[in-house]
Amino acid sequence: MSTHAPSSSDTLSYEQAGVNYDLIDPLKVAAQRAAAATGTHLAGHGFSEVLASRGESAYVVDVGPFYLASIVECLGTKTLVADEMYQLTGKSYYASIAQDTIAMAVNDLITVGATPLVVQAYWAAGGSEWFGDKLRAQSLVEGWKKACDVCQVAWGGGETPALAGIVEAGRIDLAASCTGLINPKERLSVGDKLAPGDAIVLLASSGIHANGLSLARKLVERLPQGYLTEVEPGLSYGEALLAPTVLYSPVTEALFKAGIQPHYCANITGHGWRKLLRHPGQFTYRIHTVPPVTPVLKFMQEHAKQDDREAYSTLNMGAGFAIFVPASDAQRTVEVAKAQGVDAWVAGQIEAGPKQLLIEPLGLQFGDDSLQLR
């Protein structure tokens, strides 16, 4: 993998692709502050919020004998890749796209220790004709059902509006909400147990997942055969991008059954490996083992001419989920994940010290100012 620092004239960054977190993140912070003021309404119903879940990947409410967790997530622009590949190959990739959408919600929900219970669908098309393509529509339904079966969740219902003038004609905007149960209450994982000495276990990604697609689509302009350019023999760039996001809830459920209690979890999505800094505490995260980079991400880094710092701050680079566990449980966590078909590595440990991420094999350091989400 190239570690040179390319000139600014040929590097393709996420911001150049149209996504600027410096503009988005302040809105997130403002919204969180406004939302925090509404938590007191729960008292009128006899419940209370878990304050520590504010700013985490899922919101948690204490309802007495157990906790309820909830999340809503939008898929983003991965549907545009599926649409282009549909035109090029005649194959619908919407079964995979459905899994991506559910994974965006479920993989966030489980970070707080929740068992996913119910998924709701939001499928907003640019016009009624989108739903008239039976191959594509049926693929979406079948993929959604299959992903629910993998996660053992009920598909409760959904909304299928036709939003001409808001959503572009021929396109669809997909989102999912998920509600989960934290029972027993000891399963709650909002970082209060995180401590120096804990191990960092990374779970393998299947590829780009559903973050970084704006960059991936912009990169097509540089490729000789566009989405049909081969990443490796027999695998096109478009197909590689459309590998469905890994559903990690079978791993977290298996960990619970094995008696392993994560001290914290992070879904590695937008912001790449900077998501390892999500916990508000002052810790140093030292990485000694870097998982192999999936071929499509290596391909993207090379063709976007990004150095490792840019790539690891944007993409998952082969690691889609992080689990922080007591060091004594680290190797067993890897074994549990592998038994569920997900590769895993004991990648590093947490130390007392300034808030920073040190990826030692690559000589990278991300400081406290690298991730501002609260």
Secondary structure, 3 states (H helix, E strand, C coil): CCCCCCCCCCCCCCCCCCCCHHHHHHHHHHHHHHHHCCHHHHHHHCCEECHHHCCCCCEEEECCCCEEEEEEEECCCHHHHHHHHHHHHCCCCHHHHHHHHHHHHHHHHHHHCCEEEEEEEEEEECCHHHHHCHHHHHHHHHHHHHHHHHHCCEEEEEECCECECCECCCCEEEEEEEEEEECCHHHCCCCCCCCCCCEEEEEECCCCCCCCHHHHHHHHHHCCCHHHCEEECCEEHHHHHCCCCCCCHHHHHHHHHCCCCCCEEEECCCCHHHHHHCCCCCEEEEECCCCCCCHHHHHHHHHCCCCHHHHHCCCCCCEEEEEEECHHHHHHHHHHHHHCCCCEEEEEEEEECCCEEEEHHHCEEEEHHHCCCC
